[in-house]
Amino acid sequence: MVKVIVKLLLSIIGGIIITLITGFFTTPMLFLIGSDTWGFPFYWLSQIIYPGAEKNVNWSNLILDILIWSFIMFLTINLIEFLIIKIRKR
């Protein structure tokens, strides 16, 4: 039980870190005329192209990105654990 909780916490922390890192890069597949967007797979930070314009956070996309990256991290942690167990049995 404790092992699952640790995995979940690591996954959530990793998901948050990866989501914040994607905020440094523009969204490659989204072309909204007159605005820049950041985040992947969903943009969660946007800014209208205008001098002095503020950046806006799309909270639903931010939470969705954190969930997606946390799930990917959880799968990765389990895969690594599985591979370590397989290698030790040899």
N, C-alpha and C positions, 0 to 999 in steps of 0.2 A: 504494500500500500504506500509506504514512504517512497519507494522507488518510482512509482507512477507519479506521485506529487512532485518529486524532484524533476522528473522528465517534463512534466507540464510547466513547471516554473521556468526551467531552462528554455523550453520552447517559446513561451510567452516573452521572455526577456530577449531571446534571439529574434523573434518576430518584430518586436518593437525596434531593435537596433537596425535590422535590415530595412524596415519601413522608413526609418529616419534617414538611412543612407540613400535610399531611392529618392529622397527629397532633394538631393544635390544634383540630380540629373533630370533633364527635361523628358517628358513623356514622348517616346519615339513615334507612336502610332496615332496620336491625336493632334489634329490640326484645327484649332479653333481660331478663326481669323480675329486678330486684334487682341489676343491674349497668349500668355505663356503658361504652361502647366508643368508640374513636377510630380513625380511619384510613379510607381509601377507595381502591379498591373493596372491599377486605377489611379488617375491623377487625384491627389488630395490637397494640392497646393496650387493656386492659380493667381495670376496677376494680369491685369489689363495693361496693355502696352501704352503707357502714358507716363510722362515724367512725374515722379513722386507718388505714383499709385501704390496702394498697399497690397500686400499679399493676403489672399483669403484662403482659409482652411476649410475644406469640405470634410466635415467631421464624419459623415457616414462612410465616405470612401476611405478615410484614414483608419477607421475601425475595421472596415472590410479588409484593407491591406494587411493590417496587423493580424487579423484572423487567418488570412491566407498564408502569410509567411510563417506564422506560428505552427500551422498545420504541416507545412513543408519541413520546418525544423523538427517537429515531432517525428515525422516519418524518417528523416535523416538520422536522428538520434537512435531510433529503433533499428534502422538498417546497420548503422555502425556497431551497435551492441550485438546484433545477430552475427555480423561478420567476425567480430572479436571472439564470440563463443565458438563459431565454426573453426577458426584458426587454432584456438586452444585445444580443441578436441583432436586435432591431427597429431 
